[in-house]
Amino acid sequence: MAIVGSSGSGKTTLLSILAGLDLPSSGEVYLKNQPLHQFNEEQRSQVRAQHVGFIFQQFLLINSLTALENVMLPAELANMADAKAQGLALLAQVGLAERAEHYPSQLSGGEQQRVAIARAFITQPDVLFADEPTGNLDSKTGVHIEDLLFELNEKNGTTLILVTHDAKLAKRCQRRVEMDSGLLTEGVLTESLLTQSPLTQSSLTQNPLTQTKVNTVSGDETSANSNVG
């Protein structure tokens, strides 16, 4: 699912709430039927470790760790016995087998994002959240990262929820919603979407979105009912 909208509309805040990184000011958030809004940070951290992967626009790699060590970190925190083997396999999948011992400062922006993608997939998360995954990349590198993201997503059977300003990237998702001042609207994505034109309204049957400040986001793995403005 793609979440689109103008800057400052609340997209990243919504993504952080759905992933359990932040708490809503009101309402309820469930991930794998677990009430994140009732959990403290330690409990939410445990849920994230078991079920969530996150790709940040700024990559957020640890500079003192190699590419392999960055990828391995979530697996080691989850006490996975085969963290190194899994990390090497994922780096090979993203085309960085020869860069495993390089540090982030020795990698290009596209390579750093590929490391971040490998890191996000190493625990085989049920839900992968991506915040502007191609926002800091040139168009050619961005397309490669998109292809890689969807390829790994399909291979691992992961639910993908991403925030983007890129209409072409949003169109590759099965479902698209627009965020505007804390309100969600679902409909048909148009080329004018990212210039703040409204979405063409569609018939919402199975997963209706409310048109109030208290919104509902429904998906296979995650749902929220919260103020996110």
Backbone hydrogen bonds, N-H to C=O, Kabsch-Sander energy under -0.5 kcal/mol:
donor,donor_aa,acceptor,acceptor_aa,energy
2,A,175,R,-2.6
3,I,162,L,-3.0
4,V,2,A,-0.6
4,V,177,V,-2.7
9,S,6,S,-1.6
14,L,10,G,-2.5
15,L,11,K,-2.5
16,S,12,T,-2.6
17,I,13,T,-2.1
18,L,14,L,-2.7
19,A,15,L,-1.9
20,G,17,I,-1.0
21,L,16,S,-2.5
22,D,16,S,-1.4
25,S,227,N,-0.8
28,E,225,N,-2.3
30,Y,223,S,-2.5
31,L,34,Q,-2.2
32,K,221,E,-2.0
34,Q,31,L,-1.3
36,L,29,V,-1.7
36,L,34,Q,-1.4
37,H,29,V,-1.0
38,Q,35,P,-1.7
39,F,36,L,-1.4
44,R,40,N,-2.6
45,S,41,E,-2.5
46,Q,42,E,-1.6
47,V,43,Q,-1.8
48,R,44,R,-2.6
49,A,45,S,-2.3
50,Q,46,Q,-1.5
51,H,47,V,-2.2
52,V,48,R,-2.4
53,G,127,V,-2.2
55,I,129,F,-2.8
56,F,54,F,-0.5
59,F,56,F,-1.3
60,L,58,Q,-2.5
63,N,61,L,-0.7
65,L,62,I,-1.8
67,A,102,H,-2.3
68,L,100,A,-2.6
70,N,66,T,-2.6
71,V,67,A,-2.1
72,M,68,L,-2.5
73,L,69,E,-1.5
75,A,72,M,-0.5
76,E,72,M,-2.4
77,L,73,L,-2.3
78,A,74,P,-1.4
79,N,76,E,-1.4
80,M,75,A,-2.9
83,A,80,M,-1.0
86,Q,82,D,-2.7
87,G,83,A,-2.5
88,L,84,K,-2.5
89,A,85,A,-2.1
90,L,86,Q,-2.4
91,L,87,G,-2.3
92,A,88,L,-1.9
93,Q,89,A,-1.9
94,V,90,L,-1.9
95,G,92,A,-1.3
96,L,91,L,-3.7
99,R,96,L,-1.7
100,A,97,A,-0.8
102,H,99,R,-1.8
106,Q,103,Y,-2.4
107,L,104,P,-1.9
112,Q,108,S,-2.6
113,Q,109,G,-2.1
114,R,110,G,-1.8
115,V,111,E,-2.0
116,A,112,Q,-2.2
117,I,113,Q,-2.2
118,A,114,R,-2.3
119,R,115,V,-2.5
120,A,116,A,-1.9
121,F,117,I,-1.5
122,I,118,A,-1.0
124,Q,121,F,-2.2
126,D,51,H,-0.9
127,V,51,H,-2.4
128,L,159,T,-3.4
129,F,53,G,-2.9
129,F,127,V,-0.5
130,A,161,I,-2.2
131,D,55,I,-2.9
132,E,130,A,-0.8
132,E,163,V,-2.2
135,G,132,E,-1.7
137,L,134,T,-1.6
142,G,138,D,-3.0
143,V,139,S,-2.1
144,H,140,K,-1.6
145,I,141,T,-2.4
146,E,142,G,-2.4
147,D,143,V,-2.5
148,L,144,H,-2.3
149,L,145,I,-2.7
150,F,146,E,-2.5
151,E,147,D,-2.2
152,L,148,L,-2.5
153,N,149,L,-2.1
154,E,150,F,-2.4
155,K,151,E,-2.3
156,N,152,L,-2.3
157,G,153,N,-0.9
158,T,153,N,-1.7
159,T,126,D,-2.5
160,L,158,T,-0.5
161,I,128,L,-2.7
161,I,159,T,-0.5
162,L,1,M,-2.7
163,V,130,A,-2.7
164,T,3,I,-1.8
167,A,165,H,-0.7
170,A,166,D,-2.4
171,K,167,A,-2.0
172,R,168,K,-0.7
172,R,169,L,-1.0
173,C,170,A,-1.5
177,V,2,A,-2.6
178,E,185,T,-3.1
179,M,4,V,-3.5
180,D,183,L,-2.6
182,G,9,S,-1.8
183,L,180,D,-1.7
185,T,178,E,-2.1
187,G,176,R,-1.0
188,V,200,T,-1.8
193,L,190,T,-1.7
194,L,191,E,-0.5
195,T,192,S,-1.6
196,Q,193,L,-1.5
197,S,192,S,-1.6
200,T,188,V,-1.1
202,S,186,E,-0.9
204,L,202,S,-0.6
205,T,203,S,-0.7
215,N,213,K,-0.7
215,N,226,S,-1.3
217,V,224,A,-1.9
218,S,216,T,-0.5
219,G,222,T,-0.6
223,S,30,Y,-2.2
224,A,217,V,-1.3
225,N,28,E,-3.3
226,S,215,N,-0.7
227,N,26,S,-1.0
228,V,226,S,-0.5
